[in-house]
């Protein structure tokens, strides 16, 4: 399996989505489930309290395996700006993976995306990535005023953020074809030349929910996989964090395994199962029907932390837990 799937480490296996692994290794769903269970059981054999097998493997790696792990996946985490939310995420937003922020309109998805965009400029020792930011907008204009406000609030607390104006690149994307062009041609060059450490797409659903009819769903899935494949390549190649904002849709099947938000009608992330198999971490934000600023921050799935949630509030400071 390792040779067929071209995987070098246990971590690479645990980080891959089920769909990618199934195609690479030519395994049935049942065979894949047995494989992942066996690997996880082996990793967790002496660490029953670990949150996930990936966390246990990272903690237990020594000698050559630890050196290989550090070289290929340096485990860099970017803080959200809130220690409690960082804890929910298992340390923050991890580089080398696709982190999705889904939620209903007005829940604070873009606010969190902007918040992360500012955080990425901070030095490593302060929870940042010490790198540049690329923000790809698909729904509306980039909120430069709000981004500047968040940056000013951080500068009031810790001093100037050096050159963040010059190292934040914004691009407006209008079509799926334009997105593919940017991801495959422009972005690799920009990331290589300017040490970009965070890419935000706001939002992925705006393009893929409007450009396709029902009869074109299979083609849409193929394009989504192509987007995810390139994003994961960029994340791995440049040790960058990829944050993709997604919309929400109502859940009509009440037996759906999706975790229902605490507030309002049951909803789930848009774009269906095809896209769900592409993301590594899914965050879901929901609003309170009675308190304007109240939010619920859900971690629906992640390879490095168990599913859980935290109450939050949205203010001029951004999104922060209220626990």
N, C-alpha and C positions, 0 to 999 in steps of 0.2 A: 504493500500500500504506500509506504514512504517513497519508494522510487517512482511508482506510477503517478502519484500526486505531486512529486517534486517538492517535498517538504523536508526542511533541514533539521527542525527541532520539534520537541513536544509542544512548545509554546505556539509555533506556527500552526500545528494541527488544531489546538484548542481555540485559536483566534479565527480560524476560517469559518465562514457560514456553512450551514448544512448543504445548501444548493451547490456551492462551489466545490466542497469536498466530494459530494456525490458524483459530480461530473468529472472531476480530476481523477478520482480513484476508481471510477466505473463500478460503484457499489449501489446496491439497492438501499432503500430507506431503512429496512430492518438490519441489514449488514452494517450500515453506518452507525445506527444506534448502538449496536453491540460493541462496535469498535470504540466509540466515544466513552461508553460505560466502562469498558475494560481499561482504557488509558486513564480515565479519571480515578478509577478505583486504585490503580497502581500508584498514581501520584499522591493520593490521599491516604495511603496505607498507614502511615505513622502520624498523620496530621488531621484527625477527624474534626477539628474545630475550625479549619480553614474555610473561608467563605466560598471559594471555588477552587477547582483543581488548578487553574492557571495561577491563582495567587499562591497556592501551596508550592507549585513548581518553581515560581520565582523566588520564594523564600528559601527553598531547599537547595537551589543550584549552587554547586561548589566546583572548584577546580576548573577543568576545561569547559564543562557545561556552563558554568557561571560566566567565564570569559566570552564564550560564544553568545550567551544571552545578552551580555552587555554590549557586544559589538553589533549584533544584528537588531536588537530591540532594546534601546537604552532606558525604557520605562520612565519616560519623562511625564510628569503630570503638571497640568496648568490649573491653578486655583480658579474657582468661579468668583472669588472675592468674598465668599461666605464659608467659614470653616465647617458649618453643619452640612451644607450641601456638598462640600468636598468629601465629607465623611460618608454621605449617602452614596456617592459615586465611587467610593473605594480609594480616594486620594485626589480626585479632581478629574478634569478632562484629559484623557491619556493620548499621547502622540502615537502615531502608527495605526490608528483605527478611525472608523467613521462613527461619529456620535451624532445621533439624530435628536432634534428638539421638536416634538410634535405638540399639537394642542389646538383648541378652538380659537376663533378670532378674538383678539383682544386679551389673550391669556398671558402675554408677556414674552412670546417666543423671540421676536425681534429685539426686545429689550435685553434679553439674556444673550443673544448673539452679539449685540453691541458691547455689552458688558465684558464678554469674553474677548472681544476685539481689543479693548483697552488693556485688559489683564495681560494679554500676550506680549505687550511691550515691556512689561516689568522684567527685572533681572531674574535669573533662575532662583536665587536665594530668597526672593520675595514672592515666589509662587508663579512667576511669569515664564515665558519661553525665550525672552531676550531676542526677539526676532520680529520681522515684519508681518503684516496682515494683508490678505487679499479678501475683499468683500464683494461677492457677486450678487447683485440685486436683480430679481425677476419680476417683482410685483409693483414696486413704486420707487420713488427717488430715495437715495441713501440719506438717512437722517444725520447730517453732519452736525447740526446744532446739538442733538442729544448725545452724539458721540463725543463732542467737545466738552459738554457738560459733565459726562462721566469721567473723562480724562482730567478735567479741572478738579473734580472732587478727590481723585487719587493724588493729584499733585499737591493739594492742600494738606494731605495727610503725610506724604513721604518726600515731597520735593519734586522737582521737574522730571518729566518723562522725556528723556533725550530723543529728539528727532522723530517723535511719533507722527508728526505731520508728513514728513518725507517718506515714511516707511509704512504708510497705509494706502493701499491701492484699491480703488473702487471701479467696478465695471458693471454696466447695465446689460443684461442678457435678455433678448426678446424671443428667441426661438431655441428649440432643441439643437438644431444644427449649429447655431452660434455657440451654445454651451459646449458642444463637442469640440469645436475649433479652439476655443479658449483652453479647455482642459488638456487637449492633446498637443497643442502647439505653443500658444503664448505663455500659459502658466508654467510649464516645465522650465522655460528659459528664465522667466521672472524669478522663480524660486531658487534656481541655481545661482543667479547673479546677485540676489539681494537678501539671501538668508531668510526667506519667508517661512514662518513656523506655524501659521494658522490660516486656514482657508475656510470662509463661511459662504454657504449658498443660501440665499433667502429670497424665495423658497424653491425647493425642487418640484413641489406639486403644481405650482402656478404654470409651469411649462408643460408638464405631462398630463395634466387634467384638461387642458384646453386644446392641445394640438392633435388629439386623436379621437376618432369615433370608436364606438363599441366593436366594430368589425376589425379594428386595427390593434386590439389589445395584445396579441402575441408579438407584433412588431414593437409595441411600446415596451413590453417586458424585455425584449432583446436590447433595446436602447438603454433602458434602465441598468441592465447588467453591464453594458459597456461603460456607462458613466461611473458605476460603482467600481468596476475593475480599474479604471484610470485613477479614480480618487484614492483607492487603496495603494496603488503603485506610488503615487505622489507622497502619500503619508509615510510609506515605508522607505522610499528612496531618500526623502529629505527629513525624516524624523519629525514630521509635522503633524499637527492636529487638524482633522477635518470635521467641521460642524455643518450639518445639513438641516435646515429648518423645513418642517413639513406641516401641512394642514391636517385637519381632522374631519372624519365623517361619522355619521351616526351608526351605531350597532343595532341592526334589526333582529339579529339572531341572539336571543338572550342567553343561549348556551355557549356563546363565543368564549374561548379561553382568555381573551384579552382582559386585563385588569381594568375594571370600571373606575372612572374618576370619582372622587368623593363628592364633588359638586355637580349638579345638573344632570342632564340625560347621559346615558352611557355613550361614549364615543371611542373611536380608535383612530390610529394614524392612517392617512390616506395612501393611495397607490397600491394597496393590496399586498398579498403574500410575496409576490415577485420582489418587491422592494424590501420587504421585511427581512428576507434572507440575505440581503446585501449589507445591512447595517450591523455594526458590532454592539452598539449601545443605544438604547431607546429611552429618551426622557419624554414624559408627557406632562403638560401643564394644563390645569383646569381652573376655572373661575368660580368664585362664590356667588350664588344668586342673591345674597343679601348684603354682603360687605364688599364695597367697590374694590378695595385694594387687596383683598384676601385671595390667595392662590394656593393650590396644592401641587407639590413637586413630586412626581412619581418617577421612580426608576423601574421601568417595566422589564428590561432584561439587560444583562451585561456579563462578559466573561470574567470580570474582576470583582464583582460585588453582587450580593443577593438582592432580589427585588424588595423594595421598601418605598416609603414616601415620607414627606415632611411638609408641614404647613408653612406657607411663605406669605410675604407681603411685597407689593410693588410700590416703590417710592422713587423720589429723586435720586436716591443712592443706588437704585437698581433692584434686582430681585434678591431677597435675603430671607432666610428661615426665621420663623417667629417662635421656635421652641425654646 
